[in-house]
Amino acid sequence: MMSFALTRLLRAFATLMLVITFAFSILRLSGDPAIAVLGPMAPAAALNAFREAWGLTEPFWVQYSKYVLSIFAGDFGDSMRDGLPALPLVLERVPATLSLTIPSLILTLTIGIPAGIVAALHRNSLLDRTVILAAVAGFTVPSFVVGLVLVLIFSVTLGVLPSGGQGSWLHGVLPIITMSTVSIGLVARYSRSAMLEVLNAPYIRAASAKGLKWRDVIRLHALPNAILPLLTIIGLMVGSLIAGSVVVESIFSWPGMGRLLIISVAARDLAVVQCILILITVLMVCANLTVDLLQAWLDPKSRNKAHA
Amino acid sequence: MVSITRRGALGLFVAGAAGAAFPRLAFGQDARPSIRIAVPSLPTRNTLDPWNEQSIPGSRILQPNVWEGLLQRNLQGDLEVQPGLATDWKIIDDKIIEVTLRQGVKFHNGDELTAEDVAFSFSRERVFGSTEPAQGEALAQAGDAPKALDLPEALPSYARSLWPSFAGVEVVDRYTVRLHNGVGDLTILGRLAAAGTIGSLRSWNEAGSYAEWARKPVTTAPYITESFEPNATLTMVAFDDYWGGRPSIERITWVEVPEVSGRVNGLLAGDFDFACDLPPDQIKVIEGNPNFEIRGGAVQNARIVIFNKANELIANPLIRRAMTHAIDRQAIVDALWGGRTDVPNGLQFPSFKSAGMYVDGWTNPEYNPDLARSLLQEAGYNGELIKFPISNNYYVNEVTTAQVMAQMWKQVGLNVETPFTDNWGAVIKDPSTGVANWSSGASMPDPISGMVNNIGPGSFIRPEVWSNEEFDNLVGTLETSLDGTERRDAFARMMDIAEREDPAYMVLHRNASFTGVRKDIQWQASPDFTMDFRPSNWG
C-alpha cells in the first residue's frame, strides 16, 4: 500500500510540474504581458518600465527558474494587474465558484444517477427513451445556449429570476441549472450504461436463480457494482469543482474562478493563472487519488490487480 | 400605488429575502434613485486611480464621478475646456500659469481643498516618481514631501507622457498655485482638463499602501466609493457636500457584464438601468422595446488601420496610398454602423475647434478604385499576399469591417488575408504583418494627445513600424511653439504626411459608444466614452 501511495504521489508531483511548465511557457511565449496589461497604445516608456519591474527582460530560463524556486518557497507571486499577492486574489474567488459548483454537483448526482438507473431498469420502454433523449439533449446543447434560453424565459419574459450577477440566492438559480444540465445528462447516460452492464452479469442471474426478490437483487447486487464505474466520473467532477465554468460564469457575470481565469489569461497574468492551475491540479490529483483508493477498497478485483 | 413584481412575489413566497434581488427599486428617504449600470469591464488594473487606469473602462467611470480636475471638459458640449476646481487662471509667462482655486470645496473626508492638495496631486510621490521633465528642471519640493507609497511601475511613465515637461507646483497661498512647465506649452489648459485630477493629501498620508488608497480615493467628486470588487461590482454613494450641488442619485452600482447578451438581457429584464458599449446590431433589439432607447453615438476616438513599413511590400508608399484610395469609408459606416457614426476629416475631432487646432477643408484620400489600380501598377505590385491580422472583435465590428475592407482591396487587385490573432498588439511589429487595426482618441482638444501619442516619437509603433523625419520635426513644433497658427499649420502638414504622402495610418470612421437606457431617465450621453452622473446631467 505504501509503494502504491508513493507512486501516486510522485505522479502527482510530475503532473504539477508539467502543468506549471506548460502554463509558464505558453503564457510567456504567446505574448508580451506588458502589452496585454497596459495595452498597445501605452507609451513605450511605460511598457519598458513594466517589463523591467516584472523581470520580463530577463532570459526565459532565468524567469522560469526564479518562478519555480519561488513557488517552492511558498511565494506564488503577485498579480501583474494590481501588484497584489496572487494567492489571496485566487482564494477569494473560491467561495463564489463553489456556491455554484457544489449545488450543481448535488443536483447532478441526485437527478442523474436515479434517472440513469430507472432508465436501465425499464430498458426500451417509453420512460427509458425519454430519459435517453433528455440526457442526450442535456449534454449536446452547449451551455451558453441553455443559459441564454433560460435568461430569455425566466428573466426577460417572465421576470421571475435575475439575469446575472451575484447577490441573493435567486441569482444562483439559473447558473446552477445551466451548469447542471450538461452534467446531469452525462451522469444519467453513464449510470444507465453501468447498470445495464451489471444487469447482464452472471452473478445477477445467479442471485435471481437462488430465489432473491428482484428488488433485493437490485439493492444488494446490482447497485453496489454499478456504482463502481461511476466513481471515476464523480471523482472528475469533484476535482473540477474549484475550476468553475468559464462559459457559465461569463454568461451570468458570476465573479468566480472561471471568470478570473479568462481575464488573467487574456492579460498574461502569469502568477494568477498559475495559482488557479495549481489549485485545480492539486484538487484533481487528490480527487483521483481518493477515487483510486476507494475503488481499491470497494472492489477486491482492482486491489488484486494492483498487487499483481 | 404599491406594485409587486413577479420576481418579488416569488422571492417573498420562497424566503422573504428577495429584497436584495432588486436594489434598483431602492429609494432613500428623500426619494433619490439608485441605479445599476452594466459595463463590459470595470477598471482593468483594479484601482480607481485615473493615472493608473489609462483605459476606456477607466475613462467611462472615474472622471468626473469619482475624480475631478482643476479644469474639466464640457461633457455636454464638444469637450471644450471649462473651469473645474479652479475658478480662474492667468498666464504669468510662457512657462508659468497661476491658478485660483474654488473656495469652500470639500473632500470626502471633510477637509477643505487647498493649494497643498494641488501640490501633492502633481508631486513625485503621487505621479512622477523618479522621472525628469523632458525640458527644464523639476521644481524643488517645498515643505514636507507626501508619504512615499508603492506607485505602480508604469504610472510615472504615463504621467510623463501626459506632462512631458511639467516641472512642479508652487504654492502661492491657501487658494493659489503656480504650475511650472519646463517649456512654453499652449496645450497646458487641455492637459489640466484631461489629466489634472486632485486628491486629498491627508488621505494619501494616512493610507497603508497605494492599492488601499487607490481603491477608495478621497476626492472632491460627487460620489464616494463605497465598495469595489474588481471584475465584479463597483458601488459609489452620493457625496452630499459636493460643491456642484447635492447629487441626484443616491447610489450607483457598476456591474461588470462581459457578454453583450448579458447586458442587453439584463437591461430588458429590469436588472439594469443602463447597458453600455452595445454593438450596432443590438440597437434594434433595444429600440424594439417601448421602455428603452439608445443614447450616444460618435465619440472622440477614431478607428484607424496602421501600416507596417517593416513589411517589404508596405514599405512602398505607392501601395499604402493605393490602399487608402480603395476603401469606401462611408459604405462601411452605412452598412455596419447603420449610419450612426461618421467619417472624420483626417485624425481630428470637433473639440479641436475650441482650441483653434481644427484644420478646415481637410479631406481624407478619396475613394477612387481607378486611382488605386494605377498606383498599384506604378508600384509594380503583382498580387503578393498582404497580412491583416485581426482579433475577435476587440473593436466593435472589427471582423466584419476587416472582411469588407479585404473585399474592397480585392476589387483593385490587392491580395489581403485576415488571419485571427489573440495578440494583435504585438503582431503589428512583425515584418510579416502589413496592416493592423488600431484606434486613436484625443483626451484633450489638441492633436498632441492623439496623433503624437499614437504615431509620434516615443509611441509604441516606433521605430520599426513607421517613422518620418519631417513629421518628427513638426512634432517638435507642435510641442514647443507658442504660435497657434504655426501649430495648426504644422498639424495640417503632419496629416498630409501621415495620411497622404507617406501613410502611417488610414482613418476609417469615428468610433461610437451606444448605451441602452430606460426611456424615463433624463440623462445625456457625452461625446466621449465618459458617463457623467453629476447633478447637472440628471433630471
Interface residues (C-beta under 8 A of the other chain):
Chain A: S30 G31 D32 I35 A36 V37 L38 G39 P40 M41 A42 P43 A44 A45 A46 L47 N48 A49 F50 E52 A53 W54 S79 R81 D82 G83 L84 L148 V151 L152 S155 V156 L158 G159 V160 L161 P162 S163 G164 G165 Q166 G167 S168 W169 L170 H171 S250 I251 F252 S253 P255 R259 L260 I263 A266 A267
Chain B: T5 R6 R7 L10 G11 A15 A17 A18 G19 A20 A21 P23 T44 R45 N46 T47 Q54 S55 D150 P152 E153 A154 P156 S157 Y158 R160 S161 A211 E229 P230 N231 A232 T233 V255 E256 V257 P258 E259 S261 G262 N265 G266 L268 A269 G270 D271 D422 N423 W424 G425 A426 I428 W438 S439 N453 N454 G458 S459 F460 R462
